Amino acid sequence: MDNGATMHLAVSLFSGIADRGVEPEFSRLASFVQRAEAAKLDMVLLADSAPAAGGGAVNSPMAFEATTLLAALATVTSRIGLVAAASTVAHQPYNLTRRFASLDIISHGRAGWHATMAQAPREAANFSRPDGFSSDDFRRRTEEYIGIVQGLWRGWDADALLFDKAGGRFHDPDKMHLLDHQGEFFSVRGPLNVARSPQDTPVLALSGLSEPDFNIAARTADVILLDDGPAEDTKARFDDLKRRVVACGREPDAVKVLTNVSLEDGPTLAADRLDQRFRSKSCDGFNLLLPARPSALDDFMGLVLPELRRRGLFREGYRGTTLRSHLGLAGGGDQ
């Protein structure tokens, strides 16, 4: 659905990246996201309150729970995608599904769920699992969890809800589908008691992948986030993932592969680096891990982004109003 020439750009929002001035914390975070929207970035990734994948600045605890922050940010923005991390250990699948379905309606189709395939150290100890899960159990449990969430999201046909007060009909029973899931880790009947998403389903972003997770991601994800590495390795990994996506019966562009990049070079070097990686077809775009200083986003917007646009690599404006439309994914609703 893309023209093949435009890279996708996301930015991670985590502690320390917003200016620590006299403004309240939310005001600073809102200002950051509004500036990212002014730059026409596809989406902002909101870190969860617990480490997502083993530490590091990008996984620093946030001042707010991520889905609560998404709801608040949706009221002060209108176009940029808002993707919140939410743990498969900390939340039951039905409640998480309902929460993101509600957030997608509140944001008019701009919400996404960021799930990780990597188990966070010590997280499970806060949720009655002091010993956590084995790697294999965590993988199988997460795969089952994602299947439940996506099954519930798709439980209503597009025209299932009638809201017919005169006739006393809330929905057409033939267009409502029970999940009736009985699995190894979860039992969920369904259906979801929230209307269908404005963009078909909220966007699913997956990270923390090891090689055994690639088939799960190829089958389920809309966005895959991968760490940077040597050019030949990222190219081989990208090609491998796209082959797996096709083998699952999906179009190769149905999944966007974004490379996590830290930008601490000068603007010309940063633009050259993104240009080279993108033109080598080793990714569909980048998730920016900006230095923890207030001016980092402004530097990128004012110096690097104009150069990317001059080279024809990044679009001038948004394609539509939903996150799927920004990413060129099916279900955008207004592409």
C-alpha positions as CSV (number, residue, x, y, z in Angstrom):
1,M,0.0,0.0,0.0
2,D,3.0,2.3,0.2
3,N,4.7,3.8,-2.8
4,G,8.0,2.1,-1.9
5,A,9.9,5.3,-1.3
6,T,8.8,6.6,2.0
7,M,10.3,5.4,5.3
8,H,8.3,5.1,8.5
9,L,9.4,7.0,11.6
10,A,8.5,6.4,15.2
11,V,10.0,7.8,18.4
12,S,10.2,6.2,21.8
13,L,9.1,8.2,24.8
14,F,10.7,7.3,28.1
15,S,11.9,8.9,31.3
16,G,14.4,11.7,30.9
17,I,13.5,12.6,27.3
18,A,11.1,15.4,28.2
19,D,12.4,18.7,29.5
20,R,12.5,18.7,33.3
21,G,11.5,22.2,33.9
22,V,8.9,23.7,36.2
23,E,6.0,22.3,34.2
24,P,4.1,19.2,35.5
25,E,5.4,15.9,34.2
26,F,2.3,15.3,31.9
27,S,2.6,18.8,30.4
28,R,6.2,18.0,29.4
29,L,5.3,14.6,27.9
30,A,2.4,16.1,26.1
31,S,4.6,18.8,24.6
32,F,7.0,16.2,23.4
33,V,4.3,14.2,21.7
34,Q,2.8,17.4,20.1
35,R,6.2,18.3,18.7
36,A,6.5,14.8,17.2
37,E,3.0,15.2,15.7
38,A,4.1,18.6,14.2
39,A,7.0,16.7,12.6
40,K,4.4,14.2,11.1
41,L,6.1,11.2,12.7
42,D,4.0,8.0,12.3
43,M,3.8,7.2,16.0
44,V,5.1,7.5,19.5
45,L,5.9,4.4,21.6
46,L,5.0,4.9,25.2
47,A,7.1,2.9,27.6
48,D,5.4,0.8,30.3
49,S,5.9,1.5,34.0
50,A,7.9,-1.7,34.4
51,P,11.1,-2.6,32.3
52,A,10.0,-4.1,29.0
53,A,13.1,-6.1,28.0
54,G,15.9,-6.2,30.5
55,G,16.9,-2.6,31.3
56,G,18.5,0.3,29.6
57,A,17.3,3.8,29.1
58,V,14.5,3.0,26.6
59,N,13.0,0.7,29.3
60,S,13.3,3.2,32.2
61,P,10.1,3.4,34.3
62,M,7.7,6.1,33.3
63,A,5.9,8.5,35.6
64,F,2.5,7.1,34.3
65,E,1.0,3.8,33.4
66,A,1.3,3.7,29.6
67,T,-2.3,3.0,28.6
68,T,-3.5,5.8,31.0
69,L,-1.0,8.1,29.4
70,L,-2.2,7.1,26.0
71,A,-5.8,8.1,26.9
72,A,-4.6,11.5,28.1
73,L,-2.4,12.1,25.1
74,A,-5.2,11.3,22.7
75,T,-7.1,14.3,24.0
76,V,-4.2,16.7,23.2
77,T,-3.3,15.3,19.8
78,S,-5.2,14.5,16.6
79,R,-3.1,12.6,14.1
80,I,0.0,10.9,15.5
81,G,-0.2,7.2,16.4
82,L,0.0,6.4,20.1
83,V,1.3,2.9,20.9
84,A,1.5,1.8,24.6
85,A,3.5,-1.0,26.1
86,A,1.4,-3.4,28.2
87,S,2.7,-6.5,29.8
88,T,1.2,-9.9,29.1
89,V,2.1,-10.8,32.7
90,A,0.5,-7.8,34.4
91,H,-2.8,-7.9,32.6
92,Q,-5.5,-10.5,31.8
93,P,-6.1,-10.8,28.1
94,Y,-9.8,-9.9,28.1
95,N,-9.2,-6.7,30.1
96,L,-6.2,-5.7,28.0
97,T,-8.2,-6.3,24.8
98,R,-11.1,-4.2,26.1
99,R,-8.8,-1.4,27.2
100,F,-7.1,-1.0,23.8
101,A,-10.4,-1.3,21.9
102,S,-11.6,1.6,24.1
103,L,-8.4,3.6,23.5
104,D,-8.8,3.1,19.8
105,I,-12.3,4.6,19.8
106,I,-11.2,7.4,22.1
107,S,-8.2,8.3,19.8
108,H,-10.3,7.9,16.6
109,G,-8.2,5.0,15.4
110,R,-4.7,6.0,16.5
111,A,-4.0,3.4,19.2
112,G,-1.6,0.4,19.2
113,W,-0.4,-2.2,21.6
114,H,3.3,-2.8,22.1
115,A,3.9,-6.4,23.3
116,T,7.3,-8.0,24.0
117,M,8.4,-11.6,23.5
118,A,11.1,-11.1,26.1
119,Q,10.4,-11.8,29.7
120,A,11.2,-8.9,32.0
121,P,13.4,-9.8,35.0
122,R,11.5,-10.0,38.3
123,E,8.2,-8.7,36.8
124,A,6.3,-11.9,37.4
125,A,7.2,-11.7,41.1
126,N,4.7,-8.8,41.4
127,F,1.9,-10.9,39.9
128,S,2.0,-14.1,42.1
129,R,4.7,-15.8,40.0
130,P,7.8,-15.4,42.1
131,D,9.8,-17.8,39.9
132,G,8.5,-16.3,36.6
133,F,8.1,-18.5,33.6
134,S,10.5,-20.7,31.7
135,S,11.5,-19.2,28.3
136,D,9.5,-21.8,26.5
137,D,6.4,-21.3,28.7
138,F,6.6,-17.6,28.3
139,R,6.8,-17.8,24.5
140,R,3.8,-20.2,24.3
141,R,1.8,-18.2,26.8
142,T,2.5,-14.9,24.9
143,E,1.6,-16.5,21.6
144,E,-1.7,-17.7,23.1
145,Y,-2.3,-14.3,24.7
146,I,-1.9,-12.5,21.4
147,G,-4.2,-14.9,19.7
148,I,-6.9,-14.2,22.3
149,V,-6.5,-10.4,22.0
150,Q,-6.7,-10.4,18.2
151,G,-9.6,-12.9,18.2
152,L,-11.6,-10.7,20.5
153,W,-10.8,-7.6,18.5
154,R,-12.2,-9.3,15.4
155,G,-15.3,-10.7,17.2
156,W,-17.6,-8.1,15.7
157,D,-18.3,-7.8,12.0
158,A,-17.9,-4.2,10.7
159,D,-21.7,-3.7,10.6
160,A,-22.7,-5.9,13.6
161,L,-23.7,-3.1,16.0
162,L,-27.1,-1.7,15.2
163,F,-27.9,0.6,18.1
164,D,-31.6,0.2,17.2
165,K,-33.4,1.7,20.2
166,A,-36.8,1.5,18.5
167,G,-36.4,-2.2,17.7
168,G,-34.6,-3.0,20.9
169,R,-31.6,-4.5,19.0
170,F,-28.1,-3.6,20.1
171,H,-26.4,-5.9,17.6
172,D,-27.1,-8.5,14.8
173,P,-26.4,-11.9,16.5
174,D,-25.3,-13.4,13.2
175,K,-22.5,-10.8,13.0
176,M,-21.1,-11.4,16.5
177,H,-18.7,-14.3,17.0
178,L,-17.9,-15.9,20.3
179,L,-14.2,-16.7,20.9
180,D,-14.8,-19.7,23.2
181,H,-11.0,-20.1,23.7
182,Q,-9.8,-23.0,25.8
183,G,-6.0,-23.1,25.8
184,E,-3.0,-24.2,27.8
185,F,-2.8,-21.0,29.8
186,F,-6.1,-19.1,29.3
187,S,-9.9,-19.7,29.1
188,V,-11.8,-16.8,27.5
189,R,-15.4,-17.0,26.2
190,G,-16.0,-13.5,24.7
191,P,-17.3,-11.6,23.0
192,L,-15.7,-8.2,23.6
193,N,-18.3,-5.6,24.9
194,V,-16.7,-2.7,23.0
195,A,-17.5,-1.7,19.5
196,R,-15.3,-2.6,16.6
197,S,-12.1,-0.5,16.2
198,P,-12.2,2.5,13.8
199,Q,-9.2,1.1,12.1
200,D,-10.4,-2.6,12.0
201,T,-8.1,-3.5,15.0
202,P,-5.6,-1.5,17.0
203,V,-2.0,-1.9,15.7
204,L,0.1,-4.7,17.2
205,A,3.8,-3.9,17.6
206,L,6.1,-6.7,18.7
207,S,9.6,-6.5,20.1
208,G,12.1,-8.5,22.1
209,L,12.2,-11.2,19.4
210,S,14.6,-14.2,19.3
211,E,14.8,-16.4,16.2
212,P,12.1,-18.8,17.6
213,D,9.7,-15.9,17.8
214,F,10.0,-14.9,14.1
215,N,7.1,-17.0,12.9
216,I,4.8,-15.7,15.6
217,A,5.6,-12.2,14.7
218,A,5.3,-12.9,11.0
219,R,1.8,-14.3,11.6
220,T,0.4,-11.8,14.0
221,A,2.3,-8.4,14.1
222,D,1.6,-5.2,12.2
223,V,4.9,-3.7,13.3
224,I,8.1,-5.5,14.3
225,L,10.8,-3.6,16.3
226,L,14.3,-4.9,15.9
227,D,17.6,-3.7,17.5
228,D,20.2,-2.2,15.2
229,G,23.3,-4.2,14.1
230,P,25.8,-4.7,11.3
231,A,24.2,-3.8,7.9
232,E,24.5,-7.3,6.5
233,D,22.9,-8.8,9.5
234,T,19.9,-6.4,9.5
235,K,19.4,-7.0,5.8
236,A,19.4,-10.8,6.2
237,R,17.0,-10.6,9.1
238,F,14.7,-8.2,7.3
239,D,14.6,-10.5,4.2
240,D,14.0,-13.6,6.4
241,L,11.1,-11.9,8.2
242,K,9.4,-10.8,4.9
243,R,9.7,-14.4,3.6
244,R,8.0,-15.7,6.7
245,V,5.3,-13.1,6.4
246,V,4.6,-14.3,2.8
247,A,4.7,-17.9,3.9
248,C,1.9,-17.1,6.4
249,G,-0.3,-16.0,3.5
250,R,0.1,-12.3,4.1
251,E,1.4,-9.6,1.8
252,P,5.0,-8.6,2.6
253,D,4.0,-5.0,3.3
254,A,1.4,-6.2,5.8
255,V,4.1,-6.1,8.4
256,K,6.4,-3.0,8.9
257,V,9.9,-3.8,10.2
258,L,11.4,-0.8,12.1
259,T,15.0,-0.7,13.3
260,N,15.7,0.9,16.7
261,V,18.4,3.5,16.2
262,S,20.1,5.8,18.6
263,L,20.9,9.2,16.9
264,E,23.9,10.9,18.5
265,D,25.8,11.8,15.3
266,G,25.7,15.2,13.6
267,P,22.6,15.9,11.4
268,T,24.3,15.1,8.1
269,L,25.8,11.8,9.4
270,A,22.4,10.9,10.9
271,A,20.6,11.5,7.7
272,D,23.3,9.6,5.7
273,R,23.0,6.7,8.1
274,L,19.2,6.5,7.8
275,D,19.3,7.0,4.1
276,Q,21.8,4.2,3.6
277,R,20.0,1.7,5.8
278,F,16.6,2.4,4.2
279,R,17.8,2.3,0.6
280,S,19.6,-1.0,1.3
281,K,16.1,-2.4,2.0
282,S,17.1,-3.7,5.5
283,C,14.0,-2.1,7.1
284,D,10.8,-0.2,6.5
285,G,11.8,2.6,8.7
286,F,13.1,3.5,12.2
287,N,12.2,3.8,15.8
288,L,14.2,6.8,17.1
289,L,15.9,6.3,20.5
290,L,16.8,9.9,21.2
291,P,19.4,11.1,23.7
292,A,17.9,12.0,27.1
293,R,18.1,15.8,26.5
294,P,15.2,18.1,25.8
295,S,16.6,19.5,22.5
296,A,17.1,16.1,20.9
297,L,13.7,15.9,19.2
298,D,14.0,19.5,18.1
299,D,17.4,18.9,16.6
300,F,16.0,15.9,14.7
301,M,13.0,17.9,13.5
302,G,15.0,21.0,12.5
303,L,18.1,19.4,11.1
304,V,17.7,15.8,10.1
305,L,14.1,15.6,9.0
306,P,14.3,18.4,6.4
307,E,17.2,16.6,4.8
308,L,15.3,13.3,4.7
309,R,12.4,15.1,3.0
310,R,14.8,16.8,0.6
311,R,16.0,13.4,-0.4
312,G,12.4,12.2,-0.9
313,L,12.6,9.7,1.9
314,F,9.9,11.0,4.3
315,R,6.5,12.3,3.5
316,E,5.5,16.0,4.0
317,G,2.1,15.2,5.7
318,Y,-0.1,12.5,7.1
319,R,-1.9,10.1,4.7
320,G,-5.0,10.0,6.8
321,T,-6.2,10.1,10.3
322,T,-5.6,6.6,11.6
323,L,-2.4,4.9,12.6
324,R,-2.9,2.2,10.0
325,S,-3.3,4.8,7.3
326,H,0.1,6.4,8.4
327,L,1.7,3.0,8.1
328,G,0.0,2.0,4.9
329,L,-1.7,-1.0,6.5
330,A,-5.0,-2.6,5.6
331,G,-7.9,-1.4,7.7
332,G,-6.8,2.2,7.8
333,G,-10.3,3.4,7.1
334,D,-9.4,6.6,5.3
335,Q,-6.6,5.7,3.0
